[in-house]
Amino acid sequence: YSVMIIYFFLMASYAVMEIKSWKEWLKALFRLAFKKIHHTLIVLLINLVLIFGSLYLIYFFMNENTFGLMMFFSLILILILVFSRIFWIAGLREISKND
């Protein structure tokens, strides 16, 4: 669970990293991570469903007969990781703008 908490704060800090002042950065991070947690958890849930779904598909196709499918879903996992980070940052920036 601690990895998920660290991941949550890391992704939330990516969304507010354009702020120059440390005081303003911490205020924005606190506001985004705690005060608007009901919005940020929805974005986190969407990302986790996609990531764990692709991990499940890789696990499901771990067989010598379906090596091609396993490699295909591994590529899908990499793409989902990249796009989930982009979605996370864009989504949280929209949430932080809607003060």
Biopython code that builds the backbone (N, CA, C, O; Angstrom):
import numpy as np
from Bio.PDB.StructureBuilder import StructureBuilder

atoms = [
    (1, "TYR", "N", (0.806, -1.198, 0.000)),
    (1, "TYR", "CA", (0.000, 0.000, 0.000)),
    (1, "TYR", "C", (0.852, 1.266, 0.000)),
    (1, "TYR", "O", (0.454, 2.299, -0.539)),
    (2, "SER", "N", (2.015, 1.170, 0.604)),
    (2, "SER", "CA", (2.856, 2.360, 0.672)),
    (2, "SER", "C", (3.347, 2.774, -0.714)),
    (2, "SER", "O", (3.557, 3.960, -0.967)),
    (3, "VAL", "N", (3.530, 1.813, -1.607)),
    (3, "VAL", "CA", (3.948, 2.146, -2.972)),
    (3, "VAL", "C", (2.846, 2.922, -3.683)),
    (3, "VAL", "O", (3.129, 3.853, -4.436)),
    (4, "MET", "N", (1.600, 2.546, -3.450)),
    (4, "MET", "CA", (0.482, 3.262, -4.070)),
    (4, "MET", "C", (0.364, 4.680, -3.520)),
    (4, "MET", "O", (0.019, 5.599, -4.262)),
    (5, "ILE", "N", (0.642, 4.869, -2.242)),
    (5, "ILE", "CA", (0.595, 6.206, -1.657)),
    (5, "ILE", "C", (1.714, 7.066, -2.225)),
    (5, "ILE", "O", (1.493, 8.229, -2.562)),
    (6, "ILE", "N", (2.904, 6.506, -2.332)),
    (6, "ILE", "CA", (4.029, 7.241, -2.920)),
    (6, "ILE", "C", (3.733, 7.561, -4.386)),
    (6, "ILE", "O", (4.020, 8.666, -4.845)),
    (7, "TYR", "N", (3.166, 6.611, -5.118)),
    (7, "TYR", "CA", (2.796, 6.848, -6.512)),
    (7, "TYR", "C", (1.767, 7.968, -6.615)),
    (7, "TYR", "O", (1.855, 8.809, -7.509)),
    (8, "PHE", "N", (0.802, 7.984, -5.716)),
    (8, "PHE", "CA", (-0.234, 9.016, -5.717)),
    (8, "PHE", "C", (0.384, 10.403, -5.522)),
    (8, "PHE", "O", (0.069, 11.333, -6.265)),
    (9, "PHE", "N", (1.262, 10.543, -4.526)),
    (9, "PHE", "CA", (1.880, 11.842, -4.286)),
    (9, "PHE", "C", (2.855, 12.228, -5.379)),
    (9, "PHE", "O", (2.988, 13.411, -5.694)),
    (10, "LEU", "N", (3.531, 11.273, -5.956)),
    (10, "LEU", "CA", (4.440, 11.565, -7.060)),
    (10, "LEU", "C", (3.679, 12.083, -8.265)),
    (10, "LEU", "O", (4.088, 13.069, -8.878)),
    (11, "MET", "N", (2.597, 11.446, -8.607)),
    (11, "MET", "CA", (1.803, 11.898, -9.753)),
    (11, "MET", "C", (1.111, 13.232, -9.463)),
    (11, "MET", "O", (0.982, 14.068, -10.358)),
    (12, "ALA", "N", (0.669, 13.436, -8.230)),
    (12, "ALA", "CA", (0.066, 14.725, -7.885)),
    (12, "ALA", "C", (1.103, 15.836, -7.943)),
    (12, "ALA", "O", (0.782, 16.954, -8.346)),
    (13, "SER", "N", (2.327, 15.554, -7.552)),
    (13, "SER", "CA", (3.362, 16.581, -7.623)),
    (13, "SER", "C", (3.752, 16.883, -9.065)),
    (13, "SER", "O", (4.144, 18.010, -9.367)),
    (14, "TYR", "N", (3.656, 15.908, -9.960)),
    (14, "TYR", "CA", (3.903, 16.173, -11.375)),
    (14, "TYR", "C", (2.888, 17.170, -11.937)),
    (14, "TYR", "O", (3.218, 17.969, -12.813)),
    (15, "ALA", "N", (1.678, 17.121, -11.439)),
    (15, "ALA", "CA", (0.630, 17.992, -11.964)),
    (15, "ALA", "C", (0.815, 19.447, -11.550)),
    (15, "ALA", "O", (0.320, 20.349, -12.226)),
    (16, "VAL", "N", (1.517, 19.683, -10.453)),
    (16, "VAL", "CA", (1.715, 21.061, -9.991)),
    (16, "VAL", "C", (3.175, 21.486, -10.063)),
    (16, "VAL", "O", (3.576, 22.415, -9.362)),
    (17, "MET", "N", (3.964, 20.841, -10.881)),
    (17, "MET", "CA", (5.390, 21.135, -10.861)),
    (17, "MET", "C", (5.771, 22.409, -11.608)),
    (17, "MET", "O", (6.939, 22.797, -11.560)),
    (18, "GLU", "N", (4.853, 23.075, -12.291)),
    (18, "GLU", "CA", (5.190, 24.324, -12.961)),
    (18, "GLU", "C", (5.235, 25.501, -11.993)),
    (18, "GLU", "O", (5.649, 26.594, -12.380)),
    (19, "ILE", "N", (4.821, 25.304, -10.752)),
    (19, "ILE", "CA", (4.837, 26.371, -9.748)),
    (19, "ILE", "C", (6.263, 26.558, -9.252)),
    (19, "ILE", "O", (6.935, 25.590, -8.896)),
    (20, "LYS", "N", (6.720, 27.795, -9.228)),
    (20, "LYS", "CA", (8.119, 28.095, -8.903)),
    (20, "LYS", "C", (8.384, 28.155, -7.398)),
    (20, "LYS", "O", (9.413, 27.658, -6.940)),
    (21, "SER", "N", (7.497, 28.740, -6.636)),
    (21, "SER", "CA", (7.708, 28.934, -5.206)),
    (21, "SER", "C", (7.401, 27.639, -4.444)),
    (21, "SER", "O", (6.410, 26.967, -4.727)),
    (22, "TRP", "N", (8.256, 27.298, -3.477)),
    (22, "TRP", "CA", (8.035, 26.096, -2.673)),
    (22, "TRP", "C", (6.766, 26.198, -1.845)),
    (22, "TRP", "O", (6.032, 25.222, -1.690)),
    (23, "LYS", "N", (6.511, 27.415, -1.304)),
    (23, "LYS", "CA", (5.290, 27.589, -0.501)),
    (23, "LYS", "C", (4.043, 27.369, -1.346)),
    (23, "LYS", "O", (3.128, 26.651, -0.943)),
    (24, "GLU", "N", (4.015, 27.984, -2.509)),
    (24, "GLU", "CA", (2.857, 27.827, -3.390)),
    (24, "GLU", "C", (2.741, 26.388, -3.895)),
    (24, "GLU", "O", (1.635, 25.874, -4.060)),
    (25, "TRP", "N", (3.875, 25.744, -4.137)),
    (25, "TRP", "CA", (3.875, 24.369, -4.610)),
    (25, "TRP", "C", (3.270, 23.449, -3.550)),
    (25, "TRP", "O", (2.439, 22.595, -3.862)),
    (26, "LEU", "N", (3.691, 23.628, -2.298)),
    (26, "LEU", "CA", (3.146, 22.789, -1.228)),
    (26, "LEU", "C", (1.665, 23.055, -1.009)),
    (26, "LEU", "O", (0.901, 22.124, -0.758)),
    (27, "LYS", "N", (1.246, 24.324, -1.102)),
    (27, "LYS", "CA", (-0.176, 24.634, -0.965)),
    (27, "LYS", "C", (-0.983, 23.986, -2.082)),
    (27, "LYS", "O", (-2.046, 23.412, -1.842)),
    (28, "ALA", "N", (-0.472, 24.083, -3.300)),
    (28, "ALA", "CA", (-1.192, 23.493, -4.435)),
    (28, "ALA", "C", (-1.223, 21.975, -4.327)),
    (28, "ALA", "O", (-2.239, 21.352, -4.636)),
    (29, "LEU", "N", (-0.116, 21.374, -3.891)),
    (29, "LEU", "CA", (-0.078, 19.920, -3.721)),
    (29, "LEU", "C", (-1.043, 19.476, -2.632)),
    (29, "LEU", "O", (-1.752, 18.485, -2.801)),
    (30, "PHE", "N", (-1.077, 20.198, -1.518)),
    (30, "PHE", "CA", (-2.008, 19.863, -0.435)),
    (30, "PHE", "C", (-3.450, 19.999, -0.900)),
    (30, "PHE", "O", (-4.285, 19.139, -0.620)),
    (31, "ARG", "N", (-3.737, 21.084, -1.613)),
    (31, "ARG", "CA", (-5.098, 21.319, -2.090)),
    (31, "ARG", "C", (-5.523, 20.227, -3.072)),
    (31, "ARG", "O", (-6.656, 19.749, -3.032)),
    (32, "LEU", "N", (-4.603, 19.843, -3.947)),
    (32, "LEU", "CA", (-4.932, 18.837, -4.956)),
    (32, "LEU", "C", (-5.009, 17.433, -4.362)),
    (32, "LEU", "O", (-5.900, 16.659, -4.711)),
    (33, "ALA", "N", (-4.078, 17.101, -3.466)),
    (33, "ALA", "CA", (-4.003, 15.732, -2.942)),
    (33, "ALA", "C", (-5.015, 15.459, -1.838)),
    (33, "ALA", "O", (-5.500, 14.334, -1.716)),
    (34, "PHE", "N", (-5.342, 16.459, -1.035)),
    (34, "PHE", "CA", (-6.222, 16.201, 0.100)),
    (34, "PHE", "C", (-7.599, 16.837, -0.034)),
    (34, "PHE", "O", (-8.612, 16.173, 0.188)),
    (35, "LYS", "N", (-7.645, 18.104, -0.392)),
    (35, "LYS", "CA", (-8.942, 18.775, -0.443)),
    (35, "LYS", "C", (-9.784, 18.328, -1.629)),
    (35, "LYS", "O", (-11.013, 18.331, -1.555)),
    (36, "LYS", "N", (-9.145, 17.951, -2.700)),
    (36, "LYS", "CA", (-9.881, 17.497, -3.887)),
    (36, "LYS", "C", (-9.643, 16.009, -4.133)),
    (36, "LYS", "O", (-9.570, 15.559, -5.277)),
    (37, "ILE", "N", (-9.525, 15.262, -3.050)),
    (37, "ILE", "CA", (-9.193, 13.841, -3.174)),
    (37, "ILE", "C", (-10.315, 13.067, -3.862)),
    (37, "ILE", "O", (-10.044, 12.053, -4.506)),
    (38, "HIS", "N", (-11.548, 13.508, -3.746)),
    (38, "HIS", "CA", (-12.644, 12.792, -4.402)),
    (38, "HIS", "C", (-12.513, 12.879, -5.924)),
    (38, "HIS", "O", (-12.965, 11.977, -6.628)),
    (39, "HIS", "N", (-11.909, 13.939, -6.438)),
    (39, "HIS", "CA", (-11.668, 14.025, -7.883)),
    (39, "HIS", "C", (-10.407, 13.259, -8.282)),
    (39, "HIS", "O", (-10.390, 12.567, -9.300)),
    (40, "THR", "N", (-9.362, 13.387, -7.481)),
    (40, "THR", "CA", (-8.099, 12.740, -7.842)),
    (40, "THR", "C", (-8.184, 11.223, -7.736)),
    (40, "THR", "O", (-7.514, 10.512, -8.485)),
    (41, "LEU", "N", (-9.001, 10.719, -6.813)),
    (41, "LEU", "CA", (-9.147, 9.264, -6.697)),
    (41, "LEU", "C", (-9.854, 8.665, -7.909)),
    (41, "LEU", "O", (-9.600, 7.513, -8.263)),
    (42, "ILE", "N", (-10.724, 9.419, -8.538)),
    (42, "ILE", "CA", (-11.382, 8.930, -9.751)),
    (42, "ILE", "C", (-10.350, 8.760, -10.871)),
    (42, "ILE", "O", (-10.351, 7.760, -11.588)),
    (43, "VAL", "N", (-9.471, 9.760, -11.006)),
    (43, "VAL", "CA", (-8.417, 9.674, -12.024)),
    (43, "VAL", "C", (-7.476, 8.521, -11.698)),
    (43, "VAL", "O", (-7.070, 7.777, -12.591)),
    (44, "LEU", "N", (-7.128, 8.369, -10.420)),
    (44, "LEU", "CA", (-6.257, 7.268, -10.003)),
    (44, "LEU", "C", (-6.914, 5.919, -10.266)),
    (44, "LEU", "O", (-6.245, 4.987, -10.712)),
    (45, "LEU", "N", (-8.194, 5.801, -10.002)),
    (45, "LEU", "CA", (-8.906, 4.545, -10.216)),
    (45, "LEU", "C", (-8.933, 4.161, -11.692)),
    (45, "LEU", "O", (-8.752, 2.992, -12.033)),
    (46, "ILE", "N", (-9.157, 5.134, -12.565)),
    (46, "ILE", "CA", (-9.144, 4.853, -14.004)),
    (46, "ILE", "C", (-7.778, 4.332, -14.429)),
    (46, "ILE", "O", (-7.685, 3.357, -15.174)),
    (47, "ASN", "N", (-6.720, 4.981, -13.957)),
    (47, "ASN", "CA", (-5.367, 4.548, -14.316)),
    (47, "ASN", "C", (-5.048, 3.162, -13.766)),
    (47, "ASN", "O", (-4.474, 2.331, -14.470)),
    (48, "LEU", "N", (-5.415, 2.911, -12.517)),
    (48, "LEU", "CA", (-5.109, 1.612, -11.920)),
    (48, "LEU", "C", (-5.881, 0.474, -12.585)),
    (48, "LEU", "O", (-5.349, -0.627, -12.727)),
    (49, "VAL", "N", (-7.107, 0.718, -12.987)),
    (49, "VAL", "CA", (-7.882, -0.312, -13.687)),
    (49, "VAL", "C", (-7.209, -0.672, -15.005)),
    (49, "VAL", "O", (-7.110, -1.849, -15.353)),
    (50, "LEU", "N", (-6.751, 0.326, -15.730)),
    (50, "LEU", "CA", (-6.068, 0.056, -17.003)),
    (50, "LEU", "C", (-4.754, -0.685, -16.796)),
    (50, "LEU", "O", (-4.454, -1.636, -17.517)),
    (51, "ILE", "N", (-3.971, -0.249, -15.812)),
    (51, "ILE", "CA", (-2.668, -0.888, -15.570)),
    (51, "ILE", "C", (-2.848, -2.322, -15.081)),
    (51, "ILE", "O", (-2.209, -3.236, -15.602)),
    (52, "PHE", "N", (-3.711, -2.529, -14.088)),
    (52, "PHE", "CA", (-3.905, -3.882, -13.565)),
    (52, "PHE", "C", (-4.615, -4.787, -14.575)),
    (52, "PHE", "O", (-4.397, -5.998, -14.587)),
    (53, "GLY", "N", (-5.461, -4.200, -15.416)),
    (53, "GLY", "CA", (-6.092, -4.998, -16.467)),
    (53, "GLY", "C", (-5.078, -5.522, -17.467)),
    (53, "GLY", "O", (-5.152, -6.678, -17.884)),
    (54, "SER", "N", (-4.138, -4.683, -17.851)),
    (54, "SER", "CA", (-3.121, -5.151, -18.788)),
    (54, "SER", "C", (-2.161, -6.135, -18.116)),
    (54, "SER", "O", (-1.682, -7.066, -18.763)),
    (55, "LEU", "N", (-1.877, -5.939, -16.833)),
    (55, "LEU", "CA", (-1.045, -6.913, -16.115)),
    (55, "LEU", "C", (-1.755, -8.259, -16.016)),
    (55, "LEU", "O", (-1.117, -9.306, -16.122)),
    (56, "TYR", "N", (-3.061, -8.237, -15.814)),
    (56, "TYR", "CA", (-3.826, -9.482, -15.765)),
    (56, "TYR", "C", (-3.788, -10.202, -17.114)),
    (56, "TYR", "O", (-3.654, -11.424, -17.169)),
    (57, "LEU", "N", (-3.905, -9.441, -18.192)),
    (57, "LEU", "CA", (-3.858, -10.070, -19.515)),
    (57, "LEU", "C", (-2.501, -10.683, -19.800)),
    (57, "LEU", "O", (-2.421, -11.738, -20.429)),
    (58, "ILE", "N", (-1.430, -10.040, -19.346)),
    (58, "ILE", "CA", (-0.095, -10.628, -19.493)),
    (58, "ILE", "C", (-0.008, -11.913, -18.686)),
    (58, "ILE", "O", (0.504, -12.918, -19.179)),
    (59, "TYR", "N", (-0.498, -11.896, -17.457)),
    (59, "TYR", "CA", (-0.481, -13.083, -16.610)),
    (59, "TYR", "C", (-1.339, -14.197, -17.210)),
    (59, "TYR", "O", (-0.959, -15.368, -17.177)),
    (60, "PHE", "N", (-2.486, -13.827, -17.752)),
    (60, "PHE", "CA", (-3.400, -14.820, -18.314)),
    (60, "PHE", "C", (-2.784, -15.526, -19.525)),
    (60, "PHE", "O", (-3.012, -16.719, -19.723)),
    (61, "PHE", "N", (-2.013, -14.807, -20.327)),
    (61, "PHE", "CA", (-1.436, -15.385, -21.530)),
    (61, "PHE", "C", (0.003, -15.847, -21.337)),
    (61, "PHE", "O", (0.732, -16.006, -22.316)),
    (62, "MET", "N", (0.430, -16.068, -20.084)),
    (62, "MET", "CA", (1.769, -16.607, -19.828)),
    (62, "MET", "C", (1.755, -18.108, -20.084)),
    (62, "MET", "O", (1.582, -18.910, -19.166)),
    (63, "ASN", "N", (1.935, -18.458, -21.308)),
    (63, "ASN", "CA", (1.938, -19.845, -21.711)),
    (63, "ASN", "C", (2.875, -19.940, -22.910)),
    (63, "ASN", "O", (3.031, -18.976, -23.660)),
    (64, "GLU", "N", (3.479, -21.068, -23.085)),
    (64, "GLU", "CA", (4.405, -21.209, -24.209)),
    (64, "GLU", "C", (3.683, -21.116, -25.549)),
    (64, "GLU", "O", (4.281, -20.698, -26.541)),
    (65, "ASN", "N", (2.436, -21.490, -25.594)),
    (65, "ASN", "CA", (1.693, -21.463, -26.850)),
    (65, "ASN", "C", (1.252, -20.057, -27.243)),
    (65, "ASN", "O", (1.006, -19.782, -28.417)),
    (66, "THR", "N", (1.154, -19.178, -26.262)),
    (66, "THR", "CA", (0.639, -17.838, -26.543)),
    (66, "THR", "C", (1.699, -16.773, -26.261)),
    (66, "THR", "O", (1.383, -15.717, -25.713)),
    (67, "PHE", "N", (2.932, -17.039, -26.626)),
    (67, "PHE", "CA", (4.018, -16.092, -26.383)),
    (67, "PHE", "C", (3.803, -14.787, -27.151)),
    (67, "PHE", "O", (4.121, -13.711, -26.644)),
    (68, "GLY", "N", (3.273, -14.875, -28.353)),
    (68, "GLY", "CA", (3.020, -13.677, -29.153)),
    (68, "GLY", "C", (2.001, -12.761, -28.503)),
    (68, "GLY", "O", (2.165, -11.540, -28.498)),
    (69, "LEU", "N", (0.941, -13.356, -27.950)),
    (69, "LEU", "CA", (-0.065, -12.548, -27.255)),
    (69, "LEU", "C", (0.503, -11.910, -25.995)),
    (69, "LEU", "O", (0.180, -10.768, -25.667)),
    (70, "MET", "N", (1.347, -12.652, -25.293)),
    (70, "MET", "CA", (1.958, -12.097, -24.093)),
    (70, "MET", "C", (2.841, -10.897, -24.444)),
    (70, "MET", "O", (2.826, -9.893, -23.732)),
    (71, "MET", "N", (3.602, -10.991, -25.521)),
    (71, "MET", "CA", (4.441, -9.873, -25.947)),
    (71, "MET", "C", (3.587, -8.699, -26.426)),
    (71, "MET", "O", (3.933, -7.541, -26.192)),
    (72, "PHE", "N", (2.487, -8.996, -27.089)),
    (72, "PHE", "CA", (1.572, -7.932, -27.526)),
    (72, "PHE", "C", (1.003, -7.187, -26.334)),
    (72, "PHE", "O", (0.971, -5.957, -26.335)),
    (73, "PHE", "N", (0.553, -7.912, -25.312)),
    (73, "PHE", "CA", (-0.006, -7.254, -24.133)),
    (73, "PHE", "C", (1.075, -6.575, -23.298)),
    (73, "PHE", "O", (0.778, -5.637, -22.557)),
    (74, "SER", "N", (2.321, -7.028, -23.403)),
    (74, "SER", "CA", (3.417, -6.309, -22.756)),
    (74, "SER", "C", (3.626, -4.955, -23.416)),
    (74, "SER", "O", (3.878, -3.961, -22.735)),
    (75, "LEU", "N", (3.523, -4.912, -24.731)),
    (75, "LEU", "CA", (3.612, -3.646, -25.446)),
    (75, "LEU", "C", (2.428, -2.743, -25.081)),
    (75, "LEU", "O", (2.594, -1.535, -24.912)),
    (76, "ILE", "N", (1.252, -3.326, -24.962)),
    (76, "ILE", "CA", (0.070, -2.569, -24.545)),
    (76, "ILE", "C", (0.275, -2.000, -23.135)),
    (76, "ILE", "O", (-0.130, -0.869, -22.864)),
    (77, "LEU", "N", (0.901, -2.770, -22.237)),
    (77, "LEU", "CA", (1.173, -2.294, -20.880)),
    (77, "LEU", "C", (2.092, -1.079, -20.914)),
    (77, "LEU", "O", (1.856, -0.108, -20.195)),
    (78, "ILE", "N", (3.113, -1.119, -21.721)),
    (78, "ILE", "CA", (4.028, 0.021, -21.824)),
    (78, "ILE", "C", (3.290, 1.250, -22.338)),
    (78, "ILE", "O", (3.479, 2.351, -21.821)),
    (79, "LEU", "N", (2.456, 1.067, -23.348)),
    (79, "LEU", "CA", (1.682, 2.193, -23.870)),
    (79, "LEU", "C", (0.691, 2.736, -22.834)),
    (79, "LEU", "O", (0.496, 3.947, -22.729)),
    (80, "ILE", "N", (0.078, 1.843, -22.083)),
    (80, "ILE", "CA", (-0.862, 2.275, -21.050)),
    (80, "ILE", "C", (-0.134, 3.044, -19.954)),
    (80, "ILE", "O", (-0.662, 4.034, -19.448)),
    (81, "LEU", "N", (1.066, 2.610, -19.577)),
    (81, "LEU", "CA", (1.832, 3.335, -18.564)),
    (81, "LEU", "C", (2.155, 4.754, -19.025)),
    (81, "LEU", "O", (2.034, 5.706, -18.254)),
    (82, "VAL", "N", (2.562, 4.889, -20.275)),
    (82, "VAL", "CA", (2.894, 6.216, -20.802)),
    (82, "VAL", "C", (1.648, 7.090, -20.864)),
    (82, "VAL", "O", (1.668, 8.228, -20.395)),
    (83, "PHE", "N", (0.572, 6.575, -21.434)),
    (83, "PHE", "CA", (-0.629, 7.383, -21.585)),
    (83, "PHE", "C", (-1.347, 7.631, -20.266)),
    (83, "PHE", "O", (-2.032, 8.644, -20.126)),
    (84, "SER", "N", (-1.209, 6.738, -19.301)),
    (84, "SER", "CA", (-1.845, 6.987, -18.004)),
    (84, "SER", "C", (-1.151, 8.132, -17.276)),
    (84, "SER", "O", (-1.802, 8.898, -16.566)),
    (85, "ARG", "N", (0.148, 8.255, -17.444)),
    (85, "ARG", "CA", (0.838, 9.397, -16.833)),
    (85, "ARG", "C", (0.427, 10.699, -17.493)),
    (85, "ARG", "O", (0.229, 11.709, -16.817)),
    (86, "ILE", "N", (0.301, 10.679, -18.802)),
    (86, "ILE", "CA", (-0.147, 11.887, -19.507)),
    (86, "ILE", "C", (-1.569, 12.238, -19.079)),
    (86, "ILE", "O", (-1.873, 13.404, -18.828)),
    (87, "PHE", "N", (-2.441, 11.232, -18.994)),
    (87, "PHE", "CA", (-3.824, 11.448, -18.556)),
    (87, "PHE", "C", (-3.866, 11.956, -17.122)),
    (87, "PHE", "O", (-4.657, 12.841, -16.797)),
    (88, "TRP", "N", (-3.020, 11.402, -16.268)),
    (88, "TRP", "CA", (-2.970, 11.799, -14.869)),
    (88, "TRP", "C", (-2.599, 13.272, -14.742)),
    (88, "TRP", "O", (-3.270, 14.027, -14.039)),
    (89, "ILE", "N", (-1.541, 13.675, -15.417)),
    (89, "ILE", "CA", (-1.082, 15.067, -15.315)),
    (89, "ILE", "C", (-2.116, 16.010, -15.905)),
    (89, "ILE", "O", (-2.417, 17.045, -15.310)),
    (90, "ALA", "N", (-2.665, 15.672, -17.064)),
    (90, "ALA", "CA", (-3.671, 16.537, -17.682)),
    (90, "ALA", "C", (-4.942, 16.608, -16.841)),
    (90, "ALA", "O", (-5.520, 17.682, -16.674)),
    (91, "GLY", "N", (-5.368, 15.482, -16.320)),
    (91, "GLY", "CA", (-6.580, 15.461, -15.495)),
    (91, "GLY", "C", (-6.422, 16.254, -14.200)),
    (91, "GLY", "O", (-7.325, 16.992, -13.807)),
    (92, "LEU", "N", (-5.292, 16.103, -13.547)),
    (92, "LEU", "CA", (-5.091, 16.818, -12.289)),
    (92, "LEU", "C", (-4.867, 18.311, -12.520)),
    (92, "LEU", "O", (-5.216, 19.126, -11.666)),
    (93, "ARG", "N", (-4.298, 18.671, -13.648)),
    (93, "ARG", "CA", (-4.175, 20.108, -13.938)),
    (93, "ARG", "C", (-5.559, 20.713, -14.167)),
    (93, "ARG", "O", (-5.816, 21.841, -13.746)),
    (94, "GLU", "N", (-6.437, 19.987, -14.817)),
    (94, "GLU", "CA", (-7.810, 20.479, -14.980)),
    (94, "GLU", "C", (-8.534, 20.582, -13.644)),
    (94, "GLU", "O", (-9.283, 21.529, -13.406)),
    (95, "ILE", "N", (-8.307, 19.609, -12.781)),
    (95, "ILE", "CA", (-8.927, 19.647, -11.459)),
    (95, "ILE", "C", (-8.398, 20.821, -10.661)),
    (95, "ILE", "O", (-9.167, 21.501, -9.982)),
    (96, "SER", "N", (-7.092, 21.073, -10.730)),
    (96, "SER", "CA", (-6.522, 22.174, -9.960)),
    (96, "SER", "C", (-6.933, 23.539, -10.516)),
    (96, "SER", "O", (-6.969, 24.517, -9.769)),
    (97, "LYS", "N", (-7.240, 23.622, -11.800)),
    (97, "LYS", "CA", (-7.708, 24.889, -12.372)),
    (97, "LYS", "C", (-9.139, 25.205, -11.969)),
    (97, "LYS", "O", (-9.528, 26.373, -11.950)),
    (98, "ASN", "N", (-9.914, 24.208, -11.653)),
    (98, "ASN", "CA", (-11.327, 24.402, -11.298)),
    (98, "ASN", "C", (-11.486, 24.694, -9.816)),
    (98, "ASN", "O", (-12.253, 24.017, -9.131)),
    (99, "ASP", "N", (-10.773, 25.690, -9.315)),
    (99, "ASP", "CA", (-10.874, 26.051, -7.883)),
    (99, "ASP", "C", (-12.114, 26.748, -7.602)),
    (99, "ASP", "O", (-12.365, 27.124, -6.457)),
]
sb = StructureBuilder()
sb.init_structure("model")
sb.init_model(0)
sb.init_chain("A")
sb.init_seg("    ")
for serial, (resi, resn, name, xyz) in enumerate(atoms, 1):
    if name == "N":
        sb.init_residue(resn, " ", resi, " ")
    sb.init_atom(name, np.array(xyz, "f"), 0.0, 1.0, " ", f" {name:<3s}", serial, name[0])
structure = sb.get_structure()
